[in-house]
Amino acid sequence: MIEYRSIGKTFADGTEAVGDFSLQLPSRTTTVFVGSSGCGKTTLLRMVNRMVDPSHGQVLIDDVDIATRNKVELRRSIGYVMQEAGLLPHRRVIDNVALMMRLKGASKKEARDRAHEVLETVGLDSSLANRYPAQLSGGQQQRVGVARGLVTDPNILLMDEPFGAVDPIVRDELQQELLRLQRELDKTIVFVTHDIDEAFLLGDQVVILKKGGEIAQVGSPADILAEPAGDFVRSFIGLDKGHRKLHVEERNGSRIVVDETGKATGVLSE
Ligand SMILES: Nc1ncnc2c1ncn2[C@@H]1O[C@H](COP(=O)(O)OP(=O)(O)OP(=O)(O)O)[C@@H](O)[C@H]1O
């Protein structure tokens, strides 16, 4: 489990990115931070692998305060997938992925074998392994980014708007692929997006944030849809405009979650 315990972050220039934030992220589930630009999502995410250290409070992983852990070691033990994949342009796809294994001390052969394996896991044809990133489509690059995050088989995977820069069709594909991977791999995923549909699709736990990392609501997609906590959330999730992909309907006395095609996707607990 990842736990934020009353943490805050004020940057050197005085910007308060996060005021006072507490939350538990259960293991082997996906938690999505969603909110408008600048609300502190990335800052919260980066506090899990100490790319950002909090100004106050603690982040714990399995009850250990990560401030007590070696920064480099911690960072290498956690997968990180960033926007636009962040691949090294002068390294071949295979080497971009294998590098993470090399950093953890694997031999060249071991690293490459594992990189091939994980490229296959994310659905990339092995013929692409020897290309350079610029010779791939945006969606393929993003898959490489996911492969790189997974190659060392970390328990925790941090994903910062990983599908933000691809077109909607490829984005749908990548989202479905991530759902499949999560069913297979069972990681603890922390995912950042500003897209509420993506948050509801991928999140077991969805955290809707206001400026300064203030939690407007946290819960399962079904719970948030059924009982939005006030006007900010209603407006953010689009209930006030009546165009939600998912919505709640009463059918035969039960409240069920229905997708945009009218198909029931879940029943709300009483
Ligand atoms: N290194 C930094 N120095 C100063 N201010 C920063 C720094 N990093 C982030 N901020 C500020 O902290 C606030 C929160 O930033 P953060 O990147 O966490 O937001 P976000 O919700 O991820 O935004 P976006 O969706 O635009 O990426 C913003 O006001 C941002 O300008």
The ligand as an SDF file (V2000), in Angstrom:
LIG
                    3D

 31 33  0  0  0  0  0  0  0  0999 V2000
    9.5870   22.7500  -10.1350 N   0  0  0  0  0  0  0  0  0  0  0  0
    8.5970   23.6100   -9.9210 C   0  0  0  0  0  0  0  0  0  0  0  0
    8.8480   24.8620   -9.4700 N   0  0  0  0  0  0  0  0  0  0  0  0
    7.8420   25.7230   -9.2330 C   0  0  0  0  0  0  0  0  0  0  0  0
    6.5290   25.4400   -9.3980 N   0  0  0  0  0  0  0  0  0  0  0  0
    6.2160   24.2270   -9.8520 C   0  0  0  0  0  0  0  0  0  0  0  0
    7.2230   23.2410  -10.1390 C   0  0  0  0  0  0  0  0  0  0  0  0
    6.6030   22.1110  -10.5610 N   0  0  0  0  0  0  0  0  0  0  0  0
    5.2860   22.3880  -10.5510 C   0  0  0  0  0  0  0  0  0  0  0  0
    5.0420   23.6470  -10.1270 N   0  0  0  0  0  0  0  0  0  0  0  0
    3.7520   24.2990   -9.9410 C   0  0  0  0  0  0  0  0  0  0  0  0
    3.0000   23.5320   -9.0170 O   0  0  0  0  0  0  0  0  0  0  0  0
    1.6300   23.4710   -9.4090 C   0  0  0  0  0  0  0  0  0  0  0  0
    1.2040   22.0170   -9.5870 C   0  0  0  0  0  0  0  0  0  0  0  0
    1.9350   21.4750  -10.6730 O   0  0  0  0  0  0  0  0  0  0  0  0
    1.7200   19.9930  -11.1980 P   0  0  0  0  0  0  0  0  0  0  0  0
    2.6520   19.8070  -12.3480 O   0  0  0  0  0  0  0  0  0  0  0  0
    1.8210   19.0670  -10.0680 O   0  0  0  0  0  0  0  0  0  0  0  0
    0.2230   20.0530  -11.6990 O   0  0  0  0  0  0  0  0  0  0  0  0
   -0.5760   19.0840  -12.6590 P   0  0  0  0  0  0  0  0  0  0  0  0
   -1.9190   18.9550  -12.0600 O   0  0  0  0  0  0  0  0  0  0  0  0
    0.1970   17.8440  -12.8940 O   0  0  0  0  0  0  0  0  0  0  0  0
   -0.6640   19.9420  -13.9820 O   0  0  0  0  0  0  0  0  0  0  0  0
   -0.6420   19.4960  -15.5340 P   0  0  0  0  0  0  0  0  0  0  0  0
   -1.9010   18.7400  -15.7740 O   0  0  0  0  0  0  0  0  0  0  0  0
   -0.6190   20.8180  -16.2420 O   0  0  0  0  0  0  0  0  0  0  0  0
    0.6040   18.6850  -15.7340 O   0  0  0  0  0  0  0  0  0  0  0  0
    1.5210   24.3200  -10.6620 C   0  0  0  0  0  0  0  0  0  0  0  0
    1.1280   25.6100  -10.2810 O   0  0  0  0  0  0  0  0  0  0  0  0
    2.9170   24.3250  -11.2140 C   0  0  0  0  0  0  0  0  0  0  0  0
    3.1670   25.4780  -11.9640 O   0  0  0  0  0  0  0  0  0  0  0  0
  1  2  1  0
  2  3  1  0
  2  7  2  0
  3  4  2  0
  4  5  1  0
  5  6  2  0
  6  7  1  0
  6 10  1  0
  7  8  1  0
  8  9  2  0
  9 10  1  0
 10 11  1  0
 11 12  1  0
 11 30  1  0
 12 13  1  0
 13 14  1  0
 13 28  1  0
 14 15  1  0
 15 16  1  0
 16 17  2  0
 16 18  1  0
 16 19  1  0
 19 20  1  0
 20 21  2  0
 20 22  1  0
 20 23  1  0
 23 24  1  0
 24 25  2  0
 24 26  1  0
 24 27  1  0
 28 29  1  0
 28 30  1  0
 30 31  1  0
M  END
$$$$
